[in-house]
Amino acid sequence: MSRVGTTTNDRAGSPRRRSGSSRRQVPQEQSAPVTPLGPRRRRRGARATLARRRRLVVGFCVAVLLLAVAGWVLLASPLLAVRTVQVDGAARLAAEEVVGVAGVEVGTPLARVDTDAAALRVGRLAQVASVEVTRGWPGTVVVTVQERVPVAVVRSDGARRLVDAGGVVFETITGSTPDGVVPLEVSAPGPDDDATRAALGAVTALPAAVRAELTGVAARTADDVTLTLTDGRTVRWGSADLTDRKAEVLGALLQQIDAGAIEPGALLDVSTPDAVVLR
C-alpha cells in the first residue's frame, strides 16, 4: 500500500502562502482630457478683451477732458477772476495807494496772481512793517498790512520824520505830531545807529504813566541817553544796559515825588538804578 503524504499547508485550517510580492500598487490618477476652446468661445474672449480696452481708453479720455476743463476754469475762465482787491490793516496808509502799488489787475485769473510779487511791491512802502497777500476764492485778493507804529519824531534834512521802535525813519509829517510820539535828538537817526537804538529802547521800556510825561529824548552817544519830562526835569538814563530795571526805578521814584515822600530834584540820575541820585 502506498501512503499519501500531507504537508503542513495541506492541513485543514492552515493558511496558504501566497506567491508573488506583497506590495499593493496604487492606481495613478488619470488627468482630465484638455478640450480645446471652440471658435465661439474664442470670439467671446476676444470681444471681452476689446471691451475692457475700450473702457480704459474712454476713461482716460474723460479724465484728460476733465483736467482740461478744470485748468481752463482756473487759468482762463472769468468765473474765478479777480473782482476785488481788499486791504486789511491800513490806518495811516490809504487803501487805494496799497491797491495801486500791489499791481493786481481786476479780471486777472485768480490762480495766475503772483502773490509773492504783489507782497514785495507793497513791502517797499516805507510805512509798511510787514505784508501778506492771499487769494480769497472765488474772486478776491486780500492784502494784509502791518503798519509801522511811530514812537518818535526826528528832524532830518530839514523835515520832521516819524521813527518806529526799530529806528526806521519812515514818514515825513508837516502837521502836528501824533499823540504819544516823542521828539528824538540824535546825530544819525536810523536802525543801524547805536545811539538811536539806545534812545528808543529807553522810550519803549517806560511805563505808560511815565511815558505820558515825556517831552523829549536825546542821545549824543549810545552811553549818554537823556530824557526830558513835562515839568522840565531831566532824567539821566545813561547806556542801554539794565533798561527794564531803570524804567522800573524811575516809575517808582516819580510816584514817591508826586506823593511828597521825597523832595523833587531838577536832575534824576538813574544811570545806576540801584544808586539813584537826585540833584
KAMOQUI-V778938 format. One record per residue. N is the residue number from 1. RES is the residue in one small letter. PHI is phi in radians with two decimals (* if undefined). OMEGA is omega as a letter, one per 40 degrees, with the letter a starting at -180 (NA if undefined). Layout:
N;RES;PHI;OMEGA, N;RES;PHI;OMEGA
This chain:
1;m;*;i, 2;s;-1.76;a, 3;r;-1.84;i, 4;v;-1.67;a, 5;g;-1.46;i, 6;t;-2.07;i, 7;t;-1.75;a, 8;t;-1.10;a, 9;n;-1.26;a, 10;d;-1.53;a, 11;r;-1.29;i, 12;a;-1.14;i, 13;g;1.48;i, 14;s;-1.51;a, 15;p;-1.25;i, 16;r;-1.56;i, 17;r;-1.39;a, 18;r;-1.51;i, 19;s;-1.54;i, 20;g;1.56;a, 21;s;-1.25;i, 22;s;-1.63;a, 23;r;-1.38;i, 24;r;-1.67;i, 25;q;-1.67;i, 26;v;-1.45;a, 27;p;-1.14;i, 28;q;-1.28;i, 29;e;-1.26;i, 30;q;-1.64;i, 31;s;-1.22;a, 32;a;-1.20;i, 33;p;-1.16;i, 34;v;-1.42;a, 35;t;-1.72;i, 36;p;-1.07;i, 37;l;-1.11;i, 38;g;-1.45;a, 39;p;-1.00;a, 40;r;-1.19;i, 41;r;-1.16;i, 42;r;-1.10;i, 43;r;-1.17;i, 44;r;-1.10;i, 45;g;-1.09;i, 46;a;-1.13;i, 47;r;-1.14;i, 48;a;-1.14;i, 49;t;-1.09;i, 50;l;-1.11;i, 51;a;-1.15;i, 52;r;-1.10;i, 53;r;-1.12;i, 54;r;-1.12;i, 55;r;-1.10;i, 56;l;-1.10;a, 57;v;-1.12;i, 58;v;-1.11;i, 59;g;-1.08;i, 60;f;-1.10;a, 61;c;-1.10;i, 62;v;-1.13;i, 63;a;-1.09;i, 64;v;-1.09;i, 65;l;-1.12;i, 66;l;-1.13;i, 67;l;-1.11;i, 68;a;-1.13;i, 69;v;-1.14;i, 70;a;-1.10;i, 71;g;-1.10;i, 72;w;-1.14;i, 73;v;-1.08;a, 74;l;-1.27;a, 75;l;-1.81;a, 76;a;-2.39;a, 77;s;-1.32;i, 78;p;-1.22;i, 79;l;-1.12;a, 80;l;-2.08;i, 81;a;-1.69;i, 82;v;-1.20;i, 83;r;-1.96;a, 84;t;-2.48;i, 85;v;-1.97;a, 86;q;-1.78;a, 87;v;-2.00;i, 88;d;-2.05;i, 89;g;1.57;a, 90;a;-1.50;i, 91;a;-2.06;i, 92;r;-1.43;i, 93;l;-1.41;i, 94;a;-1.40;a, 95;a;-1.04;a, 96;e;-1.09;i, 97;e;-1.16;i, 98;v;-1.11;i, 99;v;-1.08;a, 100;g;-1.12;a, 101;v;-1.24;i, 102;a;-1.05;i, 103;g;1.25;i, 104;v;-1.62;a, 105;e;-1.47;i, 106;v;-1.13;a, 107;g;1.73;i, 108;t;-1.24;i, 109;p;-0.93;a, 110;l;-1.03;a, 111;a;-1.18;a, 112;r;-1.59;a, 113;v;-1.22;i, 114;d;-1.50;a, 115;t;-1.17;i, 116;d;-1.14;i, 117;a;-1.14;i, 118;a;-1.11;i, 119;a;-1.13;i, 120;l;-1.11;i, 121;r;-1.17;a, 122;v;-1.17;a, 123;g;-1.12;i, 124;r;-1.35;i, 125;l;-1.13;a, 126;a;-1.08;a, 127;q;-1.39;a, 128;v;-1.66;i, 129;a;-1.50;i, 130;s;-2.70;a, 131;v;-2.62;i, 132;e;-2.39;i, 133;v;-2.05;a, 134;t;-2.31;i, 135;r;-1.62;i, 136;g;-2.08;a, 137;w;-1.14;e, 138;p;-1.65;a, 139;g;-2.66;a, 140;t;-2.23;i, 141;v;-1.91;a, 142;v;-1.87;i, 143;v;-1.89;a, 144;t;-1.85;a, 145;v;-2.00;i, 146;q;-2.04;a, 147;e;-1.40;i, 148;r;-1.23;i, 149;v;-1.72;a, 150;p;-1.24;i, 151;v;-1.96;a, 152;a;-2.48;i, 153;v;-2.21;a, 154;v;-2.27;i, 155;r;-1.55;a, 156;s;-2.50;a, 157;d;0.98;i, 158;g;1.36;a, 159;a;-2.16;i, 160;r;-1.65;a, 161;r;-2.27;a, 162;l;-1.41;a, 163;v;-2.27;i, 164;d;-1.59;a, 165;a;-1.13;i, 166;g;-1.53;i, 167;g;1.57;i, 168;v;-1.36;i, 169;v;-1.53;a, 170;f;-2.25;a, 171;e;-2.68;i, 172;t;-1.63;i, 173;i;-2.11;i, 174;t;-2.10;a, 175;g;-1.62;a, 176;s;-1.28;i, 177;t;-1.31;i, 178;p;-1.03;i, 179;d;-1.03;i, 180;g;1.42;a, 181;v;-1.64;a, 182;v;-1.83;i, 183;p;-1.09;a, 184;l;-2.07;i, 185;e;-2.08;i, 186;v;-2.49;a, 187;s;-1.40;a, 188;a;-2.45;a, 189;p;-1.05;i, 190;g;2.83;a, 191;p;-1.19;a, 192;d;-1.71;a, 193;d;-1.60;a, 194;d;-1.09;i, 195;a;-1.13;i, 196;t;-1.08;a, 197;r;-1.13;i, 198;a;-1.14;a, 199;a;-1.14;a, 200;l;-1.22;i, 201;g;-1.11;i, 202;a;-1.16;a, 203;v;-1.10;a, 204;t;-1.26;i, 205;a;-1.43;a, 206;l;-1.18;i, 207;p;-1.07;a, 208;a;-0.99;a, 209;a;-1.14;i, 210;v;-1.28;a, 211;r;-1.11;i, 212;a;-1.16;i, 213;e;-1.60;a, 214;l;-1.48;i, 215;t;-2.01;i, 216;g;-3.14;i, 217;v;-2.46;a, 218;a;-2.38;i, 219;a;-2.58;i, 220;r;-1.24;i, 221;t;-2.45;i, 222;a;-1.20;a, 223;d;-1.79;a, 224;d;-2.38;i, 225;v;-1.66;a, 226;t;-2.27;i, 227;l;-1.91;i, 228;t;-2.10;a, 229;l;-1.74;a, 230;t;-1.10;a, 231;d;-1.51;i, 232;g;1.62;i, 233;r;-1.20;a, 234;t;-1.99;i, 235;v;-1.98;i, 236;r;-1.51;a, 237;w;-1.56;a, 238;g;1.52;a, 239;s;-1.55;i, 240;a;-1.46;i, 241;d;-1.30;i, 242;l;0.93;a, 243;t;-1.05;a, 244;d;-1.12;i, 245;r;-1.15;i, 246;k;-1.10;i, 247;a;-1.11;i, 248;e;-1.14;a, 249;v;-1.14;a, 250;l;-1.12;i, 251;g;-1.07;i, 252;a;-1.17;i, 253;l;-1.14;i, 254;l;-1.16;i, 255;q;-1.13;i, 256;q;-1.17;i, 257;i;-1.14;a, 258;d;-1.12;i, 259;a;-1.43;i, 260;g;1.40;a, 261;a;-1.27;i, 262;i;-2.37;a, 263;e;-1.29;i, 264;p;-1.24;i, 265;g;-2.18;i, 266;a;-1.28;a, 267;l;-2.25;i, 268;l;-1.96;a, 269;d;-1.81;i, 270;v;-1.97;a, 271;s;-1.07;i, 272;t;-2.02;a, 273;p;-1.08;i, 274;d;-1.59;i, 275;a;-2.51;a, 276;v;-1.24;i, 277;v;-2.13;i, 278;l;-2.00;i, 279;r;-2.24;NA
